[in-house]
Amino acid sequence: MKVRAVDLDGVQLRFASDIATAIGFTRPKVAIKEYCQEKRRFITFQDRFDRTQRARILSPPDVQRLEEAMQRRKAPCKQTQ
């Protein structure tokens, strides 16, 4: 899967829905709302049909939080006796 990114002031920011989907979340908007803690940032861009679009972008710490959340979800459960 292709993950779109933008460089803003020397920081690599990724499109929120792209990264959440690539990590494996089936409902990216819910995951982003639940696990991303930094201030919401949006970018406006033109799509291939020349329409103006607005998308949320994530900083590296928020990307890491999403990755850690998915790892916790995939971790095997310990059985209790």
TAVEN-V718215 format. One record per run of one state. SS is the DSSP state (@ for helix, = for strand, . for the rest). FROM is the first residue (numbers start at 0). TO is the last residue. If there is no record, write none. Layout:
ss:SS from:FROM to:TO
ss:SS from:FROM to:TO
This chain:
ss:. from:0 to:3
ss:= from:4 to:7
ss:. from:8 to:9
ss:= from:10 to:14
ss:@ from:15 to:22
ss:. from:23 to:26
ss:@ from:27 to:34
ss:. from:35 to:39
ss:= from:40 to:45
ss:. from:46 to:50
ss:= from:51 to:57
ss:. from:58 to:58
ss:@ from:59 to:73
ss:. from:74 to:80
